[in-house]
Amino acid sequence: MDPRIPRLRRKLAAIPFQPLRSHSFGEVQHQFRLGPKLTKARVAAFEAEHDLALPASFQQFLRHVGGSGAAPFYGLMPMERWSSLVMDPAEGPGAPRRFGAAGREARASDLFLHIIEMGCTDVCVLGVTGPLTGRILIGNSDGYWGPNVSSATDFLDWYERWLDHMSDGRDNRALELTSPRLRAHPDRHRMAPMI
C-alpha cells in the first residue's frame, strides 16, 4: 500500500469537523463520505473490459480508500459512470480544447477517464495514456474553457492538495474551494482570485 494512504484517510476523516476549513463546492452531494473500496479483481475486470491500465496511484486510492464519493467538486463517480474521453485538437493557437467521447479507434491517442463529477459540461479527467498519464485535468466537453492540467504529479497528490487547501482555509478556484473569509464577505463573487 502507498504510504500516503493512511495520511489521506486521517485528513479526510478530520475535514468535516474543522470549523475554519474552506467550503468545497459539491460537498453537500458527497458529504465527505466514501463508497466501498474496490477489489483488485474488480479493478482488473474494468481494465480488461476497457483495454487500458489505470495509473498506480489511482488504483491505490480505489482499493485502499474508496471507490466513489468524497473528492473535489461533486465527488468521485462510481466506476459504472466513468467514461473514456479524448481531447480534440486545438482549433488555433491559445484556443481551448474540448473533450469528446473516445471510440475504440481512439486507443492510439491520448486517453482520459472522466472520473469526477463537476456538473454541466465541465469534466475532471485522469490521464490514462500518453504524456499526461496519471495527471488530473479539468476542462469543458464543449470547449468553452481549459483544459487546465494540475501540477500534482498523480491522483494521490492531487487529492491530498484538495484536503490540505481545504484544511488550511484557502481559496482555490481550480479545486472550487472558498475560504471562510471570502464566504463571509458581501462582495465575495468579485474577490475570488482567478487561477
Order of alpha helices (4+ residues) and beta strands (2+ residues): alpha-beta-alpha-alpha-alpha-beta-beta-beta-beta-beta-beta-alpha-beta-alpha-alpha
